[in-house]
């Protein structure tokens, strides 16, 4: 019997798959994808399941579990560092820990993020002032349209804030380019990359832009993430989520200027020129949605009768408190999104992929 998507995702939400396949090698993965395409079946790829919210009706096509694993270290040099290739299904945090054990630095601030290595370039995963676009050298993929292996260099991936060419060519969780391997270029040493986030700098008693031992950064990040319910723990309902449900909005300077002076602002430059990244968590909290919104005793209890709520540790996460449906999670999300828009004229957008459902 096929497992339900609730068993394969970190929210523990989602219905059954019409067909289920596990792929433990690259060859198996390509073969499974090709068979689904030949049959005209809808396709959903799942690895860590940390960035998916799947409807309770499930998936009418095939769910392929990406179970590939393993790493390869190549081309180690004093100047250029090490080129490390990781299989798509490999645990991301295990990979980060392994790079540090090998004396390679650059990923330490991304410790504790759930999910697989192959998902990181799709979303341009980031945290604590950095993201994977800074260290990815290339991504090896299977192009479902041309049915051939295609490798992308960093510059070809169109990386932006929580975005990439890989994400832009994915529809309802079904990608054109199936990630097979990711190669990172990491520096040798013991000092981590310059710290780019004030909270992390304070946690290691350093200045923003300063450098400390990479191991200390990893330990601090794991502590910070755990304090926010962002490290998976089966005993902690606050971790039954997709992590941050909303991305930090990037807006024009004129709109940012309408916010209170204490609203966090981070200047960014993109194709549209000077922009400002705002804190979604700040907007949510100041629009009246506190931690635990949706639990008994809060204004949002009637939305899901306490089955889903904002995390009691962090307002960016929407959590399954036990028995939540996809509709429960989305009800909390809609209330928060609409409340922020009423308060500030800024519309929040979901970070996880919504499969057969919508916000």
C-alpha positions as CSV (number, residue, x, y, z in Angstrom):
1,X,0.0,0.0,0.0
2,X,1.3,3.4,-0.9
3,X,2.1,5.8,2.0
4,X,0.1,9.0,2.3
5,X,1.8,12.3,1.8
6,X,1.3,12.9,5.5
7,X,3.9,10.3,6.1
8,X,6.4,11.9,3.7
9,X,6.2,15.5,4.7
10,X,7.3,17.5,7.7
11,X,3.8,19.0,8.2
12,X,2.3,15.5,8.4
13,X,-0.5,16.6,6.1
14,X,-1.5,15.2,2.8
15,X,-3.5,12.4,1.2
16,X,-2.6,9.3,-0.8
17,X,-0.7,8.9,-4.0
18,X,-2.3,7.0,-6.9
19,X,1.1,5.4,-7.4
20,X,4.4,5.5,-5.4
21,X,8.0,4.7,-6.4
22,X,11.2,4.9,-4.5
23,X,14.4,5.7,-6.4
24,X,17.7,5.0,-4.6
25,X,20.1,5.6,-7.6
26,X,20.3,8.2,-10.3
27,X,19.5,5.6,-12.9
28,X,16.4,4.5,-11.0
29,X,15.3,8.1,-10.6
30,X,15.6,8.9,-14.3
31,X,13.9,5.7,-15.2
32,X,11.0,6.4,-12.8
33,X,10.5,9.9,-14.1
34,X,10.7,8.7,-17.8
35,X,8.1,6.0,-17.1
36,X,5.7,8.5,-15.6
37,X,6.2,10.9,-18.5
38,X,5.6,8.1,-21.0
39,X,2.4,7.2,-19.3
40,X,1.3,10.8,-19.1
41,X,1.0,10.6,-15.3
42,X,1.1,13.7,-13.1
43,X,4.4,13.7,-11.2
44,X,5.4,14.8,-7.7
45,X,9.0,14.4,-6.4
46,X,9.5,14.1,-2.7
47,X,12.7,13.8,-0.7
48,X,12.8,15.4,2.7
49,X,9.2,16.7,2.3
50,X,10.0,19.9,4.2
51,X,8.8,22.4,1.6
52,X,5.4,20.8,0.6
53,X,1.8,21.3,1.6
54,X,-0.2,18.6,-0.1
55,X,-4.0,18.6,-0.3
56,X,-5.8,15.9,1.7
57,X,-7.3,14.5,-1.5
58,X,-3.7,13.5,-2.4
59,X,-2.0,13.1,-5.7
60,X,-3.7,11.5,-8.8
61,X,-0.4,10.6,-10.4
62,X,2.9,9.1,-9.2
63,X,4.9,10.2,-6.2
64,X,8.6,9.5,-6.6
65,X,10.6,9.4,-3.4
66,X,14.1,10.6,-4.2
67,X,16.3,8.3,-2.0
68,X,19.7,8.9,-3.6
69,X,22.6,9.6,-1.2
70,X,26.3,10.0,-1.1
71,X,29.0,12.7,-1.5
72,X,32.2,13.0,-3.5
73,X,35.1,15.4,-2.8
74,X,37.1,16.5,-5.8
75,X,39.7,19.1,-6.8
76,X,40.9,20.2,-3.3
77,X,43.3,23.0,-3.6
78,X,44.7,25.6,-1.2
79,X,43.4,28.6,-3.2
80,X,40.1,27.3,-4.7
81,X,39.1,25.0,-1.8
82,X,37.1,21.9,-2.4
83,X,34.5,20.9,-4.9
84,X,32.0,18.6,-3.2
85,X,29.2,16.9,-5.0
86,X,26.2,15.6,-3.2
87,X,23.4,13.4,-4.4
88,X,19.9,15.0,-4.6
89,X,18.3,12.8,-1.9
90,X,21.0,13.2,0.7
91,X,20.1,14.8,4.0
92,X,21.0,18.5,3.8
93,X,22.1,18.9,7.4
94,X,24.1,15.6,7.3
95,X,25.9,17.1,4.3
96,X,26.6,20.4,6.1
97,X,28.1,18.5,9.0
98,X,30.2,16.4,6.7
99,X,31.7,19.4,4.9
100,X,32.8,20.8,8.3
101,X,34.3,17.5,9.3
102,X,36.4,17.6,6.1
103,X,37.7,21.1,6.9
104,X,35.5,22.9,4.3
105,X,33.6,26.0,5.3
106,X,30.8,28.1,3.8
107,X,27.7,26.2,4.7
108,X,27.8,26.4,8.5
109,X,25.1,29.1,8.7
110,X,22.7,26.9,6.8
111,X,22.9,24.1,9.5
112,X,19.7,22.5,10.8
113,X,17.6,23.2,7.7
114,X,15.4,20.1,7.1
115,X,15.1,18.5,3.7
116,X,17.4,17.2,1.0
117,X,20.4,18.6,-0.7
118,X,18.7,18.5,-4.1
119,X,16.0,20.9,-3.0
120,X,18.4,23.6,-2.0
121,X,19.1,25.1,-5.4
122,X,15.5,25.0,-6.4
123,X,14.4,27.4,-3.6
124,X,17.8,29.0,-3.3
125,X,17.6,28.0,0.4
126,X,19.0,30.5,2.8
127,X,19.1,31.6,6.4
128,X,21.1,33.8,8.8
129,X,22.3,36.2,6.1
130,X,23.4,33.7,3.4
131,X,22.0,31.3,0.8
132,X,23.2,28.4,-1.3
133,X,23.7,30.5,-4.4
134,X,27.0,31.8,-2.9
135,X,28.6,28.4,-2.9
136,X,26.9,26.3,-5.6
137,X,29.2,25.6,-8.6
138,X,26.9,23.5,-10.7
139,X,23.7,21.5,-10.7
140,X,23.3,18.3,-12.7
141,X,19.7,17.6,-13.8
142,X,17.5,15.5,-16.0
143,X,15.6,17.6,-18.5
144,X,12.2,16.0,-18.9
145,X,11.5,18.0,-22.1
146,X,14.6,17.1,-24.1
147,X,15.2,13.8,-22.2
148,X,18.8,14.4,-21.6
149,X,21.2,15.3,-18.8
150,X,21.7,19.0,-18.5
151,X,24.2,20.6,-16.2
152,X,23.8,24.3,-15.1
153,X,26.6,26.5,-13.9
154,X,25.8,28.9,-11.1
155,X,25.4,31.8,-13.5
156,X,22.8,29.8,-15.6
157,X,20.5,29.2,-12.6
158,X,19.0,32.7,-12.3
159,X,19.3,32.7,-8.6
160,X,17.3,35.3,-6.7
161,X,15.8,35.6,-3.2
162,X,14.2,32.1,-2.6
163,X,14.0,31.6,-6.4
164,X,15.8,30.1,-9.3
165,X,15.4,28.9,-12.9
166,X,14.7,25.5,-11.5
167,X,11.8,26.8,-9.4
168,X,10.4,28.9,-12.2
169,X,10.1,25.8,-14.4
170,X,8.3,23.8,-11.8
171,X,4.5,23.5,-11.9
172,X,2.5,22.1,-9.0
173,X,5.5,20.3,-7.7
174,X,6.4,18.8,-11.1
175,X,9.7,20.1,-12.3
176,X,11.0,20.3,-15.9
177,X,14.5,19.8,-14.5
178,X,14.9,17.0,-12.0
179,X,17.9,17.7,-9.8
180,X,20.3,14.7,-9.7
181,X,23.4,16.2,-8.0
182,X,24.6,19.5,-6.7
183,X,28.3,20.6,-6.6
184,X,29.4,23.1,-4.1
185,X,32.7,25.0,-4.1
186,X,33.8,25.5,-0.5
187,X,36.9,27.0,1.1
188,X,39.3,25.1,3.3
189,X,39.9,26.4,6.8
190,X,38.5,26.6,10.3
191,X,36.9,30.1,10.2
192,X,33.4,30.3,8.9
193,X,32.3,32.7,6.2
194,X,31.8,36.3,7.3
195,X,28.7,36.5,9.5
196,X,25.9,38.3,7.7
197,X,23.1,38.4,10.3
198,X,23.0,40.4,13.5
199,X,21.2,37.7,15.6
200,X,23.8,35.1,14.7
201,X,26.6,37.6,15.4
202,X,25.3,38.2,18.9
203,X,25.0,34.5,19.5
204,X,28.7,34.0,18.9
205,X,29.8,37.3,20.5
206,X,31.1,38.7,17.2
207,X,30.4,41.6,14.9
208,X,28.4,41.4,11.6
209,X,31.0,40.8,9.0
210,X,33.3,39.1,11.5
211,X,34.6,35.5,11.4
212,X,34.7,32.8,14.0
213,X,35.2,29.1,14.0
214,X,32.8,27.4,11.7
215,X,31.9,24.8,14.3
216,X,30.8,27.6,16.7
217,X,28.6,29.0,14.0
218,X,27.0,25.6,13.4
219,X,26.3,25.1,17.1
220,X,24.9,28.6,17.5
221,X,22.6,28.2,14.4
222,X,21.3,24.9,15.7
223,X,20.5,26.4,19.0
224,X,18.8,29.4,17.4
225,X,16.8,27.3,15.1
226,X,15.7,24.9,17.9
227,X,14.5,27.8,20.0
228,X,12.2,28.8,17.1
229,X,10.9,25.2,16.4
230,X,12.9,25.1,13.2
231,X,14.8,21.8,13.9
232,X,12.7,18.7,13.4
233,X,11.7,17.0,16.7
234,X,9.0,14.4,16.7
235,X,8.1,15.3,20.3
236,X,7.6,19.0,19.5
237,X,4.5,20.0,17.6
238,X,6.0,23.3,16.8
239,X,8.3,21.5,14.3
240,X,5.4,19.9,12.4
241,X,5.6,22.6,9.7
242,X,7.2,23.6,6.4
243,X,9.5,26.0,8.3
244,X,8.8,29.6,7.3
245,X,5.5,29.6,5.5
246,X,5.9,33.1,4.1
247,X,8.9,34.7,2.3
248,X,10.2,38.0,3.4
249,X,8.6,40.5,1.0
250,X,10.8,42.6,-1.2
251,X,9.2,45.9,-2.0
252,X,10.0,49.3,-3.5
253,X,11.5,52.0,-1.3
254,X,8.3,54.1,-1.4
255,X,6.2,51.3,0.1
256,X,8.8,50.5,2.7
257,X,8.8,54.2,3.7
258,X,5.1,53.9,4.8
259,X,6.0,51.4,7.5
260,X,6.8,52.4,11.1
261,X,10.4,53.4,11.6
262,X,11.1,50.3,13.8
263,X,10.2,47.9,11.0
264,X,13.3,46.0,9.9
265,X,14.6,46.9,6.4
266,X,17.4,45.3,4.4
267,X,18.4,47.0,1.1
268,X,18.8,44.7,-1.9
269,X,19.7,45.2,-5.5
270,X,18.1,43.2,-8.3
271,X,17.0,43.5,-11.9
272,X,14.4,46.1,-10.8
273,X,17.0,48.3,-9.2
274,X,17.1,49.3,-5.5
275,X,14.6,47.4,-3.4
276,X,14.0,46.8,0.3
277,X,13.5,43.4,1.9
278,X,11.2,43.4,4.9
279,X,10.7,41.0,7.8
280,X,7.6,38.9,7.3
281,X,7.7,37.9,11.0
282,X,7.6,41.6,12.0
283,X,4.7,42.3,9.7
284,X,2.8,39.3,11.0
285,X,3.3,40.1,14.7
286,X,2.6,43.8,14.3
287,X,-0.6,43.1,12.3
288,X,-1.9,41.4,15.4
289,X,-1.0,37.7,14.9
290,X,1.0,36.5,17.9
291,X,2.7,33.2,18.5
292,X,0.2,30.4,18.9
293,X,-2.5,32.2,16.9
294,X,-5.1,29.6,16.2
295,X,-4.8,27.7,19.5
296,X,-7.6,27.7,22.1
297,X,-7.9,31.1,23.7
298,X,-6.7,33.0,20.6
299,X,-8.8,35.0,18.1
300,X,-8.0,32.4,15.4
301,X,-9.2,29.3,17.3
302,X,-12.4,29.0,15.2
303,X,-10.4,28.8,11.9
304,X,-9.2,25.2,12.6
305,X,-10.4,24.5,16.2
306,X,-6.8,24.3,17.3
307,X,-5.7,21.6,14.9
308,X,-3.4,24.2,13.2
309,X,-1.8,27.4,14.5
310,X,1.1,29.7,14.2
311,X,4.0,28.1,16.0
312,X,4.3,29.0,19.7
313,X,8.0,29.8,19.1
314,X,8.0,31.7,15.8
315,X,5.2,33.5,13.9
316,X,6.5,32.5,10.4
317,X,5.7,28.8,10.9
318,X,2.2,27.3,10.6
319,X,2.1,24.1,12.5
320,X,0.0,20.9,12.6
321,X,-0.9,20.6,16.3
322,X,-2.4,17.1,15.6
323,X,-4.9,16.0,13.1
324,X,-4.7,19.1,10.9
325,X,-5.9,19.0,7.3
326,X,-4.4,21.0,4.5
327,X,-7.5,23.2,4.7
328,X,-6.7,23.9,8.4
329,X,-3.2,25.0,7.6
330,X,-4.4,27.2,4.7
331,X,-7.1,28.8,6.9
332,X,-4.5,30.1,9.3
333,X,-2.3,31.2,6.4
334,X,-5.1,33.1,4.7
335,X,-6.0,34.9,7.9
336,X,-2.4,36.0,8.4
337,X,-1.9,37.0,4.7
338,X,-5.1,39.0,4.6
339,X,-4.5,40.6,8.0
340,X,-1.0,41.8,7.0
341,X,-2.4,43.2,3.7
342,X,-5.1,45.1,5.5
343,X,-2.7,46.5,8.0
344,X,0.2,47.4,5.7
345,X,-0.8,47.0,2.1
346,X,1.8,44.3,1.6
347,X,0.7,40.8,0.4
348,X,2.7,37.9,1.7
349,X,3.5,34.9,-0.5
350,X,3.9,31.3,0.5
351,X,7.4,29.8,0.5
352,X,6.4,26.1,0.4
353,X,5.0,24.5,-2.7
354,X,1.2,24.0,-2.5
355,X,0.2,20.8,-4.2
356,X,-3.3,20.5,-5.5
357,X,-4.4,23.3,-3.2
358,X,-4.0,27.1,-3.1
359,X,-3.8,30.0,-0.8
